[in-house]
Amino acid sequence: MKKHFFSGFIGLLTITVLSLSSCKPDTQTATEFITRIVLHMENTNGFSQDFVWEDANGDGIPESIDTIALAPNTAYTCTVHVYDDTVDPVNDITAEIKAENTAHLLVYTAINADVAIVRTDADDNGAPFGLATQWNTGANSSGKTNIRLIHEPDKSASDPTATGETDFEVEFPTRIQ
């Protein structure tokens, strides 16, 4: 009796697995790659320039990184644009980040470059966001600027940068001269 029950159970289990494995979901989620990040910088003296980090194939290893070169003791406005160039037409991920602004936080860290970076925008709840920033340069120096997009941070935490998951993290060489 146990042998027939066990054989029947195995047969039913096999049919169930085969039928489930042949099912296809109604929708498939496309993979997004972050292949290009553009920092658009401007100041009141007429300076307007894009600085680009580019990973054309989306493998996480950039083929090209511009050096951010800014004048000392100057204020700049900066807006970040994020793209997926692996699809046609190019996917401007910036719009998605803006639409989901309560679930994102951009974090900027200047390392050895004399620049203070302050977020000038907020999410729909009034919490920090970071697609728009002001960069205030100091003395001549060189270093790098780390930019990290955090997904689902706890913006009410004492250190929201230690929460959530990193969507991307890039570094730009930075020179104040």
N, C-alpha and C positions, 0 to 999 in steps of 0.2 A: 504494500500500500504506500509506504513512504517513498519507494523507488518510483512509482508512477506519478505521485504528487510532485516529486523533485524534477522528473523529466518534463512534466507539463509546465511547471514553473519556469524552468530554463527555456523551454520553447516560447512561452508567453513573453518572457523577458527579452529574448532575441528578437521577436517580432516587434516589440515596443521600441527597442533601441534602433532597429533598422527603419521603422516608420518615422521616428523622431529625427534621425539623422538625415532623412531625405527631405524634411521640411525646410523651407527657405523662409527667412524673415520677409515681411512685407516691405520693409525699408532697410537700406544699408547705410551705415554712417561712413561718410568719406573721411579719410585721414587728412588733417590739415598740417601743413609744414610751415614753419616760420623760416622763410628763406631770405627776407630782407627787412631790415629795420632802418628807418630814416629819421634822423633828428634834424628838424628844420629850425635853424637859429636865425634870429633877427635882433637888431638893436636900433636905437633911435638915430644913430649916425649913418643909416643907410646900409648897414651890413645885412646880408641875407644869403645864407648858404645852407646846403644840405650836407650832412655827414652820414655816410652809409656803412652799415655792417651787412655783408652779403654772404649767404651760404646757398649757392644756386641749386644744389641738388637736395637740400634738406637733410644732410647727414650729420649736421651739428658741427662740422668743421668749416669755418668761414674761408672763402677764397679771397675775400677782400674786406679790409677794415680801414676806413678813413681815420686819419688823426684829427681830432677836434683841436683846431688852432684858434684861440681867442686872444683878444687884446687884454692887457692887465687893467684892473680897476674900472671895469665896464660891466653894465647890466645887459643881459640878453634874455629874450623870451625864447622858449623852446617848445615845439610840439613834436610828439612821437607818432610815427606812422609805421604800421606793421603789415607785411604782405606775405602771401604764398604765391610764388612765381612758378610753381610746378604745374599749375593748371592754366587752361586757356578758356576764358579770359582770366587774367591775374585776379586773385582773391584779395581784396583789401580787408584784412582781418581787423583793422582799426575800428570799423563800424560795429563789428560784433563785440569788441572790447568795450566800446562806448555804450552799446545797448545793454551790456551786462556789467555796468560800472560798479554796482554794489557788490559784485562777486570778484572784483579785481582791485589790485593795488600795485602801482609802479613804485619801485624803491631805487633811489639813486645814491651811490656812494662814490665820492671823489677820494682817490688814493694818491697822496703826494702832490696832487695838483691843487693849487690854491684857488678853489672855487666852491662857493656855497650854493647848493641847489635846493630850491623851495618849491613845493607843489603849489600851483595857483588855481587849481580846479578841485571840485568836490564831486562825490557821487550823488545819487538821487536822495540819499539820506543825510547829506551834509558832511559825510566823513571824507577823509583824504582819498584821492584817486590817483592823479599823477600823469595823465597824458599831456597836460600843459604845466610847464615849470618856468621859474625864473632862475637864471644862473648869474651870480654875482662873482666876478673874478677879482682876485687880489694881485699879489706880486708875481713876477716872472717865476715860472715853475713848470715842471713836467711830471707826469704820472699817468694815471688811467682813471676812467670813470666806468663804474660797474652799474649796469641797469638790469633790474630783475622785475619780471611781471609775476606777481603772486596771484594764484587762483584760489578763491574762497578763503581769504584771510579773515581772522577775527579782528575786525577794525576797532573793537572796543577793548581789546587786550592791552595790557601795559606795553607789550612789544608786538604789534601786529605783524612785524616782519618775520617773526619766529613761528608764525602759524600758516596754515594753508599749504598749497603745493606750488612749486615753481613751474610756470608755463614756459618761460625762457629766461636766460641769464646771459648777458653779453658784456664785453669790455671794449671800450674805445680808448686807444692811446689819447692822452690829453696834454696839450701844451699851451701854457699861458705865456705870451711873449709880445 
